[in-house]
Amino acid sequence: MTIDVDALREYLRDYYGTALFAGFGPALLDLADLDRMDGVELCRLAEKLGVDLRRFEV
């Protein structure tokens, strides 16, 4: 399966941004890490969070 990594990265930014503004401060560190992650790391993180990667399939 091929994943649209840019779309997944944007989704995760929104995910962590929402957590940050809801008062969960540690999300700021995770949000900063997203830009450094490659596609494999993003997919692993998304799976860990329970994100259905099929939504981002190309």
Order of alpha helices (4+ residues) and beta strands (2+ residues): alpha-alpha-alpha
